[in-house]
Amino acid sequence: MIAVPGLEGRRIAVFGLGRSGSTAARALHAGGALPVLWDDSVSSRMQAEAEGFAVEDLTGADWSGFAALVLSPGAPLTHPRPHWTVGKARDAGVEVVGDIELFARALAALPEAERPKVVAITGTNGKSTTTALLGWVLKQAGLTVHVGGNIGIGVLALPAPTADAVYVIEVSSYQLDLTTTFAPDVAILTNISPDHLDRHGGMAGYVAAKARIFAHAGLSLVGVDEEWGRKIASSLASAGRFGTLISAHPGESRDPVLFSEIQGPGDNSQCELAATGHPKNWVPAFAGMSGVLKAGPGCLSIEGQPVADLRSARSLPGRHNAQNAAFAYAAARALGVPHDAAVKGLLTFPGLAHRMEEVARLGRIRFVNDSKATNADAARQALSSYDRSFWIAGGRAKAGGIDDLEDLFPRVAEAFLIGEAAGPFAARLGDTPHRISGDMATAVREAAEAAAATGRDEVVLLSPAAASFDQYPDFEARGEAFRAAVLNLGATPSGHG
């Protein structure tokens, strides 16, 4: 656990007792603060009382006595309207923070020589894979690594800091909205596409939340496949901030990735990127890494010379995973990992559960679990990785549904639709072969039968392009339901290499 100092003897309001709220309360207590907890859930309050915490109905509390409000990322800070605790805190002049900000302050309180390194990763898609991949690469290189945040373990529940450690943490837009001093040594923005717009008041608010990861960062790795990322990169360059530009060719999302470092306006080094509309004052990012690093399907290269052949990395298929690999490679090299060790780590990555995860095989059929694809942009990565697939999709549709995937419909041998979105998705698929399966077990069985009937090597792909909440508590449960249905067919589980 990471104890949060500087609030000894002060009352701290904590609202929301999920993973981040509960760990924040423990970390505050460990640092000498007096956390006062509340949650709408009776069972959560009872659990907090059982742990010995003070539980108090914050609706009637004296807010002038609180030093801060620690708000759950699940509670709205601004939109569609501020949570009632936010209103009370602001009326009393009490600052509102989250677990990532507490983490930042805990590290900042350490003597500089004792501070660990921090890599923070955000983005609409790819952040979990990049987080897990970088953690793996650093561990294989022999570093002391702690991985958590929005993935796995809450950040304050990670082991106490030591000077030799590296924290690799995934951060969501909700968490970033609650930061003011967060200063990662390396900050990564994988990409941006419309998501969570109701919580941020529109696209401008969402982009601004994501951009907060760079507010006090050391090295910034910026994905500029989209207009929003390019604007962030240009802003950083104009401010003379150091970072790395990560770009696909305009109009071809997840295509070759270019790496260059943002330099100050006075730097004479030039990297001609005028054709793509990027700043011209970019130079190679790392000592010993010359030229431009490009990531394409199955490979990384510098100035035409191969850096890593990713074709043997079974857990990194497709252009989007080449981009994730490029982020991980760049961050690892920035932290001093030798080239050979970084490449070895990429090639041995076992993969992330529920993200392009091959779970089993049955005859000539591969079953791939991409349950984490909760929107169309995420599903695009999986669909574009296979020339042909039997696609299981559906759930609770997000804005736009699968409209943006129309160019990939020719790759769908047949679609098997589940959940609330089955009807709307069927209408959008039009002449693309499809059927409404309704539930996961039926979809898996029907897809397997259709794939087997071809007599060819085939892929049955769960990549829902929708949220899970109509039928499952989360995407993990949905992915496990897919795995169970596949194994019930008698398929052989796939091992990880």
KALIN-V665858 format. One record per residue. N is the residue number from 1. RES is the residue in one small letter. SS is DSSP state (H for helix, E for strand, L for the rest). PHI is phi in whole degrees, -180 to 180 (NA if undefined). Layout:
# KALIN-V665858
((N;RES;SS;PHI) (N;RES;SS;PHI))
This chain:
# KALIN-V665858
((1;m;L;NA) (2;i;L;-105) (3;a;L;-72) (4;v;L;-101) (5;p;L;-89) (6;g;L;91) (7;l;L;-127) (8;e;L;-57) (9;g;L;75) (10;r;L;-95) (11;r;E;-81) (12;i;E;-123) (13;a;E;-77) (14;v;E;-126) (15;f;E;-112) (16;g;L;95) (17;l;L;-111) (18;g;L;-77) (19;r;H;-60) (20;s;H;-71) (21;g;H;-66) (22;s;H;-66) (23;t;H;-68) (24;a;H;-63) (25;a;H;-61) (26;r;H;-65) (27;a;H;-68) (28;l;H;-65) (29;h;H;-62) (30;a;H;-63) (31;g;L;-89) (32;g;L;101) (33;a;L;-79) (34;l;E;-116) (35;p;E;-70) (36;v;E;-118) (37;l;E;-106) (38;w;E;-155) (39;d;L;-153) (40;d;L;-68) (41;s;L;-86) (42;v;H;-63) (43;s;H;-64) (44;s;H;-66) (45;r;H;-66) (46;m;H;-65) (47;q;H;-65) (48;a;H;-64) (49;e;H;-63) (50;a;H;-64) (51;e;L;-81) (52;g;L;95) (53;f;L;-80) (54;a;E;-77) (55;v;E;-115) (56;e;L;-141) (57;d;L;-65) (58;l;H;-73) (59;t;H;-66) (60;g;H;-114) (61;a;L;-77) (62;d;L;-87) (63;w;H;-72) (64;s;H;-67) (65;g;H;-91) (66;f;E;-96) (67;a;E;-86) (68;a;E;-167) (69;l;E;-112) (70;v;E;-96) (71;l;E;-101) (72;s;L;-62) (73;p;L;-63) (74;g;L;-78) (75;a;L;-97) (76;p;L;-68) (77;l;L;-84) (78;t;L;-129) (79;h;L;-131) (80;p;L;-66) (81;r;L;-157) (82;p;L;-60) (83;h;L;-61) (84;w;H;-59) (85;t;H;-67) (86;v;H;-64) (87;g;H;-61) (88;k;H;-65) (89;a;H;-64) (90;r;H;-67) (91;d;H;-62) (92;a;L;-94) (93;g;L;72) (94;v;L;-98) (95;e;E;-71) (96;v;E;-114) (97;v;E;-134) (98;g;L;-128) (99;d;H;-67) (100;i;H;-67) (101;e;H;-66) (102;l;H;-62) (103;f;H;-59) (104;a;H;-60) (105;r;H;-71) (106;a;H;-64) (107;l;H;-72) (108;a;H;-65) (109;a;L;-76) (110;l;L;-79) (111;p;L;-57) (112;e;H;-54) (113;a;H;-69) (114;e;H;-103) (115;r;L;-81) (116;p;L;-78) (117;k;E;-87) (118;v;E;-133) (119;v;E;-116) (120;a;E;-117) (121;i;E;-126) (122;t;E;-137) (123;g;L;145) (124;t;L;-68) (125;n;L;-133) (126;g;L;89) (127;k;H;-69) (128;s;H;-69) (129;t;H;-63) (130;t;H;-64) (131;t;H;-62) (132;a;H;-64) (133;l;H;-65) (134;l;H;-64) (135;g;H;-57) (136;w;H;-64) (137;v;H;-59) (138;l;H;-68) (139;k;H;-64) (140;q;H;-65) (141;a;L;-84) (142;g;L;94) (143;l;L;-84) (144;t;E;-83) (145;v;E;-126) (146;h;E;-124) (147;v;E;-113) (148;g;E;-178) (149;g;E;96) (150;n;L;-75) (151;i;L;-120) (152;g;L;71) (153;i;E;-85) (154;g;L;-56) (155;v;H;-59) (156;l;H;-78) (157;a;H;-91) (158;l;L;-72) (159;p;L;-58) (160;a;L;-59) (161;p;L;-69) (162;t;L;-133) (163;a;L;-63) (164;d;L;-91) (165;a;E;-89) (166;v;E;-127) (167;y;E;-94) (168;v;E;-112) (169;i;E;-126) (170;e;E;-89) (171;v;L;-128) (172;s;L;-91) (173;s;H;-63) (174;y;H;-63) (175;q;H;-68) (176;l;H;-64) (177;d;L;-60) (178;l;L;-102) (179;t;L;-109) (180;t;L;-133) (181;t;L;-122) (182;f;L;-57) (183;a;L;-135) (184;p;L;-67) (185;d;L;-68) (186;v;E;-131) (187;a;E;-119) (188;i;E;-123) (189;l;E;-117) (190;t;L;-71) (191;n;L;-174) (192;i;L;-138) (193;s;L;-145) (194;p;L;-55) (195;d;L;-166) (196;h;L;54) (197;l;H;-66) (198;d;H;-65) (199;r;H;-83) (200;h;H;-119) (201;g;L;73) (202;g;L;120) (203;m;H;-66) (204;a;H;-61) (205;g;H;-68) (206;y;H;-65) (207;v;H;-63) (208;a;H;-62) (209;a;H;-64) (210;k;H;-62) (211;a;H;-66) (212;r;H;-61) (213;i;H;-63) (214;f;H;-96) (215;a;L;-55) (216;h;L;-130) (217;a;L;-74) (218;g;L;-79) (219;l;E;-89) (220;s;E;-114) (221;l;E;-104) (222;v;E;-114) (223;g;E;-79) (224;v;L;-123) (225;d;L;-70) (226;e;L;-115) (227;e;H;-54) (228;w;H;-67) (229;g;H;-65) (230;r;H;-64) (231;k;H;-66) (232;i;H;-64) (233;a;H;-62) (234;s;H;-64) (235;s;H;-64) (236;l;H;-63) (237;a;H;-64) (238;s;H;-63) (239;a;L;-85) (240;g;L;74) (241;r;L;-83) (242;f;L;-88) (243;g;E;-177) (244;t;E;-128) (245;l;E;-84) (246;i;E;-125) (247;s;E;-131) (248;a;L;-95) (249;h;L;-59) (250;p;L;-53) (251;g;L;84) (252;e;L;-128) (253;s;L;-53) (254;r;L;69) (255;d;L;-84) (256;p;L;-48) (257;v;L;-105) (258;l;E;-107) (259;f;E;-113) (260;s;E;-151) (261;e;E;-98) (262;i;E;-74) (263;q;L;-116) (264;g;L;-70) (265;p;L;-57) (266;g;L;-84) (267;d;L;-75) (268;n;L;-89) (269;s;L;-67) (270;q;L;-124) (271;c;L;-129) (272;e;L;-68) (273;l;L;-126) (274;a;H;-60) (275;a;H;-63) (276;t;H;-101) (277;g;L;77) (278;h;L;-95) (279;p;L;-57) (280;k;L;-88) (281;n;L;-94) (282;w;E;-122) (283;v;E;-133) (284;p;L;-53) (285;a;L;-80) (286;f;L;-125) (287;a;L;-58) (288;g;L;86) (289;m;L;-121) (290;s;L;-99) (291;g;L;77) (292;v;L;-110) (293;l;E;-86) (294;k;E;-115) (295;a;E;-121) (296;g;E;-132) (297;p;L;-58) (298;g;L;83) (299;c;E;-157) (300;l;E;-123) (301;s;E;-147) (302;i;E;-124) (303;e;L;50) (304;g;L;82) (305;q;E;-95) (306;p;E;-63) (307;v;E;-103) (308;a;E;-152) (309;d;E;-92) (310;l;H;-85) (311;r;H;-62) (312;s;H;-88) (313;a;L;-89) (314;r;L;-60) (315;s;L;-89) (316;l;L;-128) (317;p;L;-78) (318;g;H;87) (319;r;H;-63) (320;h;H;-64) (321;n;H;-75) (322;a;H;-63) (323;q;H;-67) (324;n;H;-59) (325;a;H;-64) (326;a;H;-64) (327;f;H;-59) (328;a;H;-64) (329;y;H;-61) (330;a;H;-62) (331;a;H;-65) (332;a;H;-62) (333;r;H;-64) (334;a;H;-64) (335;l;L;-88) (336;g;L;94) (337;v;L;-72) (338;p;L;-61) (339;h;H;-52) (340;d;H;-61) (341;a;H;-69) (342;a;H;-64) (343;v;H;-65) (344;k;H;-59) (345;g;H;-63) (346;l;H;-60) (347;l;H;-74) (348;t;H;-104) (349;f;L;-59) (350;p;L;-80) (351;g;L;101) (352;l;E;-108) (353;a;L;-58) (354;h;L;72) (355;r;E;-132) (356;m;L;52) (357;e;E;-96) (358;e;E;-75) (359;v;E;-97) (360;a;E;-169) (361;r;E;-133) (362;l;E;-139) (363;g;L;63) (364;r;L;-98) (365;i;E;-106) (366;r;E;-103) (367;f;E;-110) (368;v;E;-117) (369;n;E;-98) (370;d;L;-120) (371;s;L;-61) (372;k;L;-70) (373;a;L;-76) (374;t;L;-94) (375;n;L;-145) (376;a;H;-65) (377;d;H;-64) (378;a;H;-68) (379;a;H;-64) (380;r;H;-56) (381;q;H;-61) (382;a;H;-73) (383;l;H;-60) (384;s;L;-77) (385;s;L;-83) (386;y;L;-127) (387;d;L;-64) (388;r;L;-158) (389;s;E;-154) (390;f;E;-98) (391;w;E;-100) (392;i;E;-100) (393;a;E;-141) (394;g;E;124) (395;g;L;144) (396;r;E;-98) (397;a;L;-66) (398;k;L;-97) (399;a;L;-54) (400;g;L;90) (401;g;L;53) (402;i;L;-111) (403;d;H;-54) (404;d;H;-75) (405;l;H;-100) (406;e;H;-56) (407;d;H;-67) (408;l;H;-99) (409;f;H;-58) (410;p;H;-61) (411;r;H;-84) (412;v;E;-88) (413;a;E;-65) (414;e;E;-165) (415;a;E;-108) (416;f;E;-123) (417;l;E;-105) (418;i;E;-130) (419;g;L;72) (420;e;L;-60) (421;a;L;-84) (422;a;H;-55) (423;g;H;-64) (424;p;H;-60) (425;f;H;-66) (426;a;H;-61) (427;a;H;-63) (428;r;H;-73) (429;l;H;-68) (430;g;L;59) (431;d;L;-81) (432;t;L;-66) (433;p;L;-54) (434;h;E;-161) (435;r;E;-148) (436;i;E;-92) (437;s;E;-89) (438;g;E;92) (439;d;L;-123) (440;m;H;-63) (441;a;H;-59) (442;t;H;-67) (443;a;H;-62) (444;v;H;-64) (445;r;H;-63) (446;e;H;-67) (447;a;H;-66) (448;a;H;-63) (449;e;H;-64) (450;a;H;-66) (451;a;H;-67) (452;a;H;-64) (453;a;H;-65) (454;t;L;-77) (455;g;L;73) (456;r;L;-115) (457;d;L;-70) (458;e;E;-135) (459;v;E;-123) (460;v;E;-100) (461;l;E;-116) (462;l;E;-90) (463;s;L;-144) (464;p;L;-65) (465;a;L;58) (466;a;L;-161) (467;a;E;-70) (468;s;L;-99) (469;f;L;-71) (470;d;L;-75) (471;q;L;-125) (472;y;L;-139) (473;p;L;-70) (474;d;L;-164) (475;f;H;-69) (476;e;H;-65) (477;a;H;-63) (478;r;H;-64) (479;g;H;-64) (480;e;H;-69) (481;a;H;-66) (482;f;H;-63) (483;r;H;-59) (484;a;H;-63) (485;a;H;-65) (486;v;H;-65) (487;l;H;-66) (488;n;H;-66) (489;l;L;-80) (490;g;L;95) (491;a;L;-70) (492;t;E;-91) (493;p;E;-59) (494;s;L;-86) (495;g;L;-87) (496;h;L;-106) (497;g;L;-100))
